[in-house]
Amino acid sequence: MKNSILFLKLFLLFSLLGWAQEQPKKTFWEKLDPSLVVATETSYEFDSGKLQKSEWIIKPEFTYKFNRRSKLVFRGQIYSEFQDNLEADIPNQQTVTGYNKRLFLDRHTNLELRELYYYTRLNGLNLTLGKQQIVWGETDGLKLLDVVNPQNFREFILDDFEDSRIPLWSIKAEFDVKDIGVQLLWIPDNTYHITQDFNAPYFTRSLFPTPPEGVSAQLNKPKKPNRFFADSDFGVKLTTFTKGWDVSLNYLYYYDDLPAFYSQLEIVDNNPVVSIDPEYERQQLLGGTFNKVFGSSTFRGELAYVLGQHFISDNLNATRGVETSDFFRTALGIDFIKGEYVLSGQIFNEWVMETISPFNRERWETNYSLLASRELLNDSLKAEVLWVHSSNHGDGYITPSLSYWVNTNTQLLLNAHLFYGKETQLFGQFKDRSRISIGFKWGI
């Protein structure tokens, strides 16, 4: 609570400084810009023949402009899942900080403060203070550099990136040094991925070894960092444009949002039990992006080198079932645009640098993605297909979708998520979760 009060004091201090920059000349209501989005989506699961979800989401937003250089932004969310299928009962929010939790009215409905930040420009310095999303990277389907904000895996990776990210209380400062854009991040918010319980539809069981027959597993409370300053995350991003290339260099000193799952065999009441102790570990990420336009095509790429990634191990001599290695990830993509057609292909490579034995994965892995879309009826109708495939394991998923703007305020949505592959693999484990969804969005 003390940490949240300190952050709130900083938030109010910078807000008052922004207010003092220029006396308001308009009334309160003239400076306030409200908006509202109402969305609903219902999904039918092919394998079970039942509804996988039936949700309503209300997103109110308010922007208050103090003056031309400063504003305060609020974004909230009311979420209701009538079937309560995705998150069984009220989930345990033990991976979320005390000032970043959702408020559950009952097992179906929760309230969430999505974003609340103050933005101002001060003599060439752009400052954003408060709860916000910070987006690095721009790949489709899979993430490399987009690791600043943790993610809610309620629907695995099927949800839109913007909706699945968990905004964090943080400070972002941006300024230019000659031709180089500098972004500095300070994130004292120790909130991590929201993963699903064992009985949830999108629990990623392929990430964990199954205990031998006759041996039970006990998942203990995760060990979380709790020091406000010492356990904060820090990041730097440098951007520039040279000879037609947009280039960035990124560095993040952070805790991995997925804990290392240390385990050991114990005897409890004369019965063998695998005791699992999740612990969040420090990492460093060094990476970058590059892209250049060649006529109607754009060539782009991302690189991410993680120092000290922790892997569950198949090695019986591994310390408490975990081994550590640097982890190198790359993504190369090309986007081709012709008229109303867009075709985008990507190749993702992952390399575990040390000679270790990570569980259920190879040291060198490759994934592919292909995105094709076309706009029709004067851009009112958009047809799109995304395909993601693992060449090592032969599993993946396909997402065809249609969206239609009835008018400027109302959009109809139809999509499907079709998984395939072996049940022991990352994507194949959800092939019995393949679904078709219909919904709409309405905004004012």
Residue pairs with C-beta under 8 A, 6 or more apart in sequence:
1 98
1 99
2 228
3 99
3 188
3 228
4 98
4 99
4 169
6 228
7 99
7 169
7 188
10 129
10 171
11 118
11 129
11 130
14 118
14 120
14 127
14 129
15 72
15 118
17 120
18 66
18 67
18 69
18 70
18 118
18 120
19 66
19 70
21 66
21 67
21 69
21 70
21 120
21 122
22 66
22 67
22 68
22 69
22 70
24 31
24 66
24 67
31 64
31 65
31 66
32 62
32 63
32 64
33 62
33 63
33 64
33 65
34 60
34 61
34 62
34 63
35 60
35 61
35 62
35 443
35 444
36 58
36 59
36 60
36 61
36 443
36 444
37 57
37 58
37 59
37 61
37 441
37 442
37 443
38 56
38 57
38 58
38 59
38 441
38 442
38 443
39 56
39 57
39 59
39 439
39 440
39 441
39 442
40 55
40 56
40 57
40 439
40 440
41 53
41 54
41 55
41 413
41 437
41 438
41 439
42 51
42 53
42 54
42 55
42 437
42 438
42 439
43 51
43 52
43 53
43 54
43 435
43 436
43 437
44 50
44 51
44 52
44 435
44 436
44 437
45 51
45 52
45 432
45 433
45 434
45 435
46 434
46 435
46 436
47 431
47 432
47 433
47 434
48 432
51 83
51 85
52 83
52 85
52 86
52 201
52 433
52 435
53 81
53 83
53 85
53 86
53 155
54 81
54 82
54 83
55 79
55 80
55 81
55 82
56 79
56 80
56 82
57 77
57 78
57 79
57 80
58 77
58 78
59 75
59 76
59 77
59 78
59 114
60 74
60 75
60 76
61 73
61 74
61 75
61 76
62 73
62 74
63 71
63 72
63 73
63 74
64 71
64 72
65 71
66 72
69 120
69 121
69 122
70 118
70 119
70 120
70 121
71 118
71 119
71 120
72 117
72 118
72 119
73 115
73 116
73 117
73 118
73 119
74 115
74 116
75 113
75 114
75 115
75 116
76 111
76 112
76 113
76 114
77 111
77 112
77 114
78 109
78 110
78 111
79 102
79 109
79 110
79 111
79 112
80 108
80 109
81 87
81 108
81 109
82 108
84 107
84 108
85 201
86 154
86 155
86 200
86 201
86 202
87 154
87 196
87 200
88 197
88 199
88 200
89 107
90 104
90 106
90 107
91 194
91 197
92 197
93 101
93 102
93 194
94 221
94 222
94 224
95 191
95 192
95 193
95 194
95 195
95 222
95 224
96 102
96 166
96 191
96 192
96 194
97 189
97 190
97 191
99 169
99 189
100 131
100 166
100 168
100 169
100 189
100 191
102 110
102 111
102 112
103 110
103 111
103 112
104 110
105 111
113 131
114 131
114 167
115 130
115 131
115 132
115 133
115 167
116 130
116 131
117 128
117 129
117 130
117 131
117 132
118 128
118 129
118 130
119 126
119 127
119 128
119 129
120 126
120 127
121 127
124 175
124 176
125 173
125 174
125 175
126 173
126 174
126 175
127 171
127 172
127 173
127 174
128 171
128 172
128 173
128 174
129 171
129 172
130 169
130 170
131 167
131 168
131 169
131 170
131 189
132 167
132 168
132 170
132 172
133 149
133 162
133 165
133 167
134 148
134 149
134 168
134 170
134 172
134 185
134 235
135 146
135 148
135 149
135 161
135 165
136 145
136 146
136 147
136 148
136 237
136 250
137 143
137 144
137 145
137 146
137 289
137 302
138 289
138 300
138 302
139 146
139 302
139 331
139 333
139 346
139 348
140 333
140 344
140 346
140 369
140 371
140 386
141 157
141 346
141 369
141 371
141 386
141 388
142 157
142 331
142 348
142 367
142 369
142 388
143 161
144 287
144 302
144 303
144 304
144 329
144 330
144 331
144 348
145 250
145 285
145 287
145 289
145 302
145 304
146 161
147 252
147 254
147 257
147 285
147 304
148 168
148 185
148 187
148 233
148 235
148 252
148 254
149 165
149 166
149 167
149 168
150 165
150 166
150 168
150 191
150 192
150 193
150 194
150 257
151 164
151 165
151 166
151 193
151 194
151 257
152 159
152 164
152 165
152 166
152 193
152 194
153 164
153 193
153 194
153 195
153 196
153 202
153 204
154 164
154 194
154 196
154 200
154 202
155 164
155 202
156 202
156 204
156 430
157 164
158 399
158 417
166 191
166 193
166 194
168 187
168 189
168 191
169 187
169 188
169 189
170 185
170 186
170 187
170 188
170 189
171 185
171 186
171 187
172 183
172 184
172 185
173 183
173 184
174 181
174 182
174 183
174 184
175 181
175 182
176 182
179 240
179 241
179 242
180 238
180 239
180 240
181 238
181 239
181 240
182 236
182 237
182 238
183 235
183 236
183 237
183 238
183 239
184 235
184 236
185 233
185 234
185 235
185 236
185 237
185 252
186 232
186 233
186 234
187 232
187 233
187 234
187 235
187 254
188 228
188 229
188 231
188 232
190 224
190 225
190 226
190 231
190 255
192 224
192 255
192 257
192 258
192 259
192 280
193 257
193 258
195 203
195 204
195 258
196 202
196 203
196 204
197 203
198 205
201 433
202 430
202 433
204 426
204 429
205 429
206 360
206 424
206 425
206 426
206 428
206 429
207 312
207 359
207 360
207 426
208 261
208 312
208 359
209 312
209 314
209 359
209 360
211 217
211 274
214 272
215 265
215 272
215 273
215 274
216 271
216 272
216 273
216 274
217 273
217 274
217 276
218 268
218 273
218 274
218 275
218 276
219 276
219 278
220 275
220 276
220 277
220 278
222 259
222 278
222 279
222 280
223 259
223 277
223 278
223 279
223 280
224 280
225 231
225 255
225 280
231 255
233 252
233 253
233 254
233 255
234 252
234 253
234 254
235 250
235 251
235 252
235 253
235 254
236 250
236 251
237 248
237 249
237 250
237 251
238 248
238 249
238 250
239 246
239 247
239 248
239 249
240 247
240 248
241 247
244 292
244 293
245 290
245 291
245 292
246 289
246 290
246 291
246 292
247 288
247 289
247 290
248 288
248 289
248 290
249 287
249 288
250 285
250 286
250 287
250 288
250 289
251 284
251 285
251 286
251 287
252 284
252 285
253 282
253 284
254 282
254 283
254 284
254 285
255 280
255 281
255 282
255 283
256 280
256 281
256 282
256 283
256 309
256 310
259 278
259 279
259 280
259 281
260 278
260 279
260 280
260 281
260 310
260 322
261 276
261 277
261 278
261 312
261 321
261 322
262 276
262 277
262 278
262 279
262 320
262 321
262 322
263 274
263 275
263 276
263 277
263 320
263 321
263 322
264 274
264 275
264 320
264 321
265 272
265 273
265 274
265 275
266 272
266 273
266 274
266 275
267 273
277 320
281 308
281 310
282 308
283 306
283 307
283 308
283 309
284 306
284 307
284 308
285 304
285 305
285 306
285 307
286 304
286 305
286 307
287 302
287 303
287 304
287 305
288 302
288 303
289 300
289 301
289 302
289 303
290 300
290 301
291 298
291 299
291 300
291 301
292 298
292 299
292 300
296 336
296 337
296 338
297 334
297 335
297 336
297 337
298 334
298 335
298 337
299 333
299 334
300 332
300 333
300 334
300 335
301 330
301 331
301 332
301 333
302 330
302 331
303 328
303 329
303 330
303 331
304 328
304 329
304 330
305 326
305 327
305 328
305 329
306 326
306 327
306 328
306 329
307 326
308 324
308 326
309 324
309 325
309 326
309 327
309 352
310 322
310 323
310 324
311 322
311 323
311 324
311 325
311 352
311 356
311 358
311 359
311 361
312 321
312 322
312 358
312 359
313 321
313 322
313 323
313 356
313 357
313 358
313 359
314 357
314 358
314 359
315 323
315 356
315 357
318 356
318 357
323 354
323 356
323 357
323 358
324 354
324 356
325 352
325 353
325 354
325 356
325 358
326 353
326 354
327 350
327 351
327 352
327 353
328 350
328 351
328 353
329 348
329 349
329 350
329 351
330 348
330 349
331 346
331 347
331 348
331 349
332 346
332 347
333 344
333 345
333 346
333 347
334 344
334 345
335 342
335 343
335 344
336 342
336 343
336 344
340 374
340 375
340 376
340 379
341 372
341 373
341 374
342 371
342 372
342 373
342 374
343 370
343 371
343 372
344 369
344 370
344 371
344 372
345 368
345 369
345 370
345 371
346 368
346 369
346 370
346 371
347 366
347 367
347 368
348 366
348 367
348 368
348 369
349 364
349 365
349 366
350 364
350 365
350 366
350 367
351 363
351 364
352 358
352 361
352 363
352 364
355 363
356 363
360 424
360 425
361 392
362 392
365 390
365 391
365 392
366 390
366 391
366 392
367 388
367 389
367 390
367 391
367 396
368 387
368 388
368 389
368 391
369 386
369 387
369 388
369 389
370 385
370 386
370 387
371 384
371 385
371 386
371 387
372 384
372 385
373 382
373 383
373 384
373 385
374 382
374 383
374 384
375 381
375 382
376 382
376 383
377 404
379 405
380 404
380 405
381 402
381 403
381 404
381 405
382 402
382 403
382 404
383 400
383 401
383 402
384 400
384 401
384 402
384 403
385 398
385 399
385 400
385 401
386 398
386 399
386 401
387 396
387 397
387 398
387 399
388 396
388 397
388 398
388 427
389 395
389 396
390 396
390 421
390 425
390 426
390 427
393 421
393 422
393 425
393 426
393 428
394 421
394 422
394 425
394 428
395 419
395 420
395 421
395 422
395 425
395 426
395 427
395 428
396 419
396 420
396 421
396 427
397 417
397 418
397 419
397 420
397 427
397 430
398 416
398 417
398 418
398 420
399 415
399 416
399 417
399 418
400 415
400 416
401 413
401 414
401 415
401 416
402 413
402 414
402 415
403 411
403 412
403 413
403 414
404 411
404 412
405 411
406 412
409 442
409 443
409 444
410 440
410 441
410 442
411 440
411 441
411 442
412 439
412 440
413 437
413 438
413 439
413 440
413 441
414 436
414 437
414 438
415 436
415 437
416 434
416 435
416 436
416 437
417 433
417 434
417 435
417 437
418 434
419 427
419 428
419 430
419 431
419 433
419 434
420 427
420 428
420 431
421 427
421 428
421 431
422 428
423 429
423 431
